[in-house]
Amino acid sequence: MFVAIVIGKVHRFIPALIGAALTIVIVLLITLKSTDAVISVLNLEQLG
């Protein structure tokens, strides 16, 4: 991600958003220890 930002081929927010999304998914997988639970938590239809 850092290399993509430094090279300047993509906008800065794209690698930042990808990194943030990966961090959220990895943390949820570590804490919940269940793929089904992570999918349930990240289900956007339940938000409203």
C-alpha positions as CSV (number, residue, x, y, z in Angstrom):
1,M,0.0,0.0,0.0
2,F,2.8,2.4,0.9
3,V,4.5,1.7,-2.4
4,A,1.3,2.5,-4.4
5,I,1.1,5.9,-2.5
6,V,4.7,6.8,-3.0
7,I,4.8,5.9,-6.7
8,G,1.7,8.0,-7.2
9,K,0.0,5.9,-9.8
10,V,-3.3,5.8,-7.8
11,H,-5.0,8.3,-5.6
12,R,-4.0,8.2,-2.0
13,F,-7.4,7.4,-0.7
14,I,-7.7,4.1,-2.6
15,P,-4.9,2.2,-0.9
16,A,-5.9,3.8,2.4
17,L,-9.5,2.5,2.1
18,I,-8.2,-1.0,1.0
19,G,-5.9,-1.1,4.0
20,A,-8.6,0.0,6.4
21,A,-11.0,-2.6,5.0
22,L,-8.4,-5.4,5.3
23,T,-7.6,-4.3,8.8
24,I,-11.3,-4.5,9.9
25,V,-11.8,-7.9,8.3
26,I,-8.6,-9.3,9.8
27,V,-9.4,-8.0,13.3
28,L,-12.9,-9.4,13.1
29,L,-11.6,-12.8,11.9
30,I,-9.2,-12.9,14.8
31,T,-11.6,-11.9,17.5
32,L,-14.8,-13.7,16.3
33,K,-13.0,-16.8,14.9
34,S,-15.8,-17.5,12.6
35,T,-16.3,-16.5,8.9
36,D,-20.1,-16.7,9.2
37,A,-20.0,-14.3,12.2
38,V,-17.8,-11.8,10.2
39,I,-20.2,-11.9,7.2
40,S,-23.1,-11.4,9.6
41,V,-21.4,-8.3,11.2
42,L,-20.5,-6.8,7.8
43,N,-23.9,-7.4,6.2
44,L,-25.0,-4.0,5.0
45,E,-28.6,-5.0,4.6
46,Q,-29.0,-5.1,8.4
47,L,-28.0,-1.5,8.7
48,G,-31.2,-0.2,7.5
